[in-house]
Amino acid sequence: VDLAVAWLGIQMDNPLINASGVMCRTVEELEALRHSAAGALITKSCTLEPRKGNPEPRYASTALGSINSMGLPNAGYRYYLDYARRYDHEHDKPLLMSVSGMSLEDNLEMMAAFDEAALPVLVELNLSCPNLPGKPQIGYDFEASARLLAEVSKVYRRPFGVKLPPYFDPVHFGEMADVLDGCPSIGFVTCINSIGNGLVIDLERESVVIRPKDGLGGIGGDYVLPTALANVREFARRLPGRHVIGCGGIRSGREAFMHILAGATVVQVGTCLYEEGPACLTRIRDELVCLMQDKGYRTLADFRGCLRTL
Ligand SMILES: C=Cc1c(C(=O)O)[nH]c(=O)[nH]c1=O
């Protein structure tokens, strides 16, 4: 069995990446990922200036997954750009960079800086942070998304990707696919970000479990798998020439297989990685190999996008 994937000019020996935001905010965390079984790594979404993020507690896990309202804590884009400048791109696993500016101007300033640096990285522009009080997820505003992508394409002259929020209606799948179809620079879409603004209740304490936004936060884990798979399949169908990165609910080889069957080129692991640590990537990789052997598949391409309908 061969788990290798070559896409958008990068080679990965397996399709597993951390989800942006998980275990990727500091150089120490990024180095731990670099030494893990991950096929590639991605940085925490960055802003123009460093941010402390929301007040704690801002993350909680449950039996079925997680809720977070981190509030985009990060060291600022220069820190991650510096890590990328020092990275051994030629010999090491691919490095992806997540960008999530607080405004159009901030996004353009950061993307121009990344363009200027001309590093062999893939940029994932985050259109879906659900945890900035008072700020809507750009991905739910189709006109704003189209404007942002048109402006970014002028300052960042290479293919890049976008991190999308989950959509829940075929009309919205279609509208966002039209926006992305109209932007030739989009080489990939990552589906999905957390399901925004859920509420987890601690029954004993009769209380919410995180402080920001009176307990509202992005939901991840088992809760989101069906929604993630639907978004992967729907965007893979609508954007045949672009890659889809599957993210949401992956905690074993089984869910990784499902995402790829639904059309994902590679996949990202979030909540499971946060809870179990980087060893989960070794486990998931090995489980995926076993599953493929049991099913008689030699490569990921043997089954990618081959989900049967009835
Ligand atoms: C970049 C901010 C995000 C955050 C955050 O930093 O609160 N949490 C998420 O689940 N998704 C995000 O995109």
PDBQT file of the ligand as one rigid body, heavy atoms in Angstrom, charges set to zero:
ROOT
HETATM    1  C1  LIG A 401      -8.675  31.246  13.178  1.00  0.00    +0.000 C 
HETATM    2  C2  LIG A 401      -9.555  31.194  14.181  1.00  0.00    +0.000 C 
HETATM    3  C3  LIG A 401     -10.289  29.965  14.507  1.00  0.00    +0.000 A 
HETATM    4  C4  LIG A 401     -10.460  29.602  15.820  1.00  0.00    +0.000 A 
HETATM    5  C5  LIG A 401      -9.998  30.427  16.962  1.00  0.00    +0.000 C 
HETATM    6  O1  LIG A 401      -8.801  30.831  16.994  1.00  0.00    +0.000 OA
HETATM    7  O2  LIG A 401     -10.862  30.667  17.827  1.00  0.00    +0.000 OA
HETATM    8  N1  LIG A 401     -11.154  28.473  16.147  1.00  0.00    +0.000 N 
HETATM    9  C6  LIG A 401     -11.698  27.673  15.171  1.00  0.00    +0.000 A 
HETATM   10  O3  LIG A 401     -12.321  26.627  15.460  1.00  0.00    +0.000 OA
HETATM   11  N2  LIG A 401     -11.525  28.000  13.867  1.00  0.00    +0.000 N 
HETATM   12  C7  LIG A 401     -10.846  29.117  13.496  1.00  0.00    +0.000 A 
HETATM   13  O4  LIG A 401     -10.735  29.365  12.269  1.00  0.00    +0.000 OA
ENDROOT
TORSDOF 0
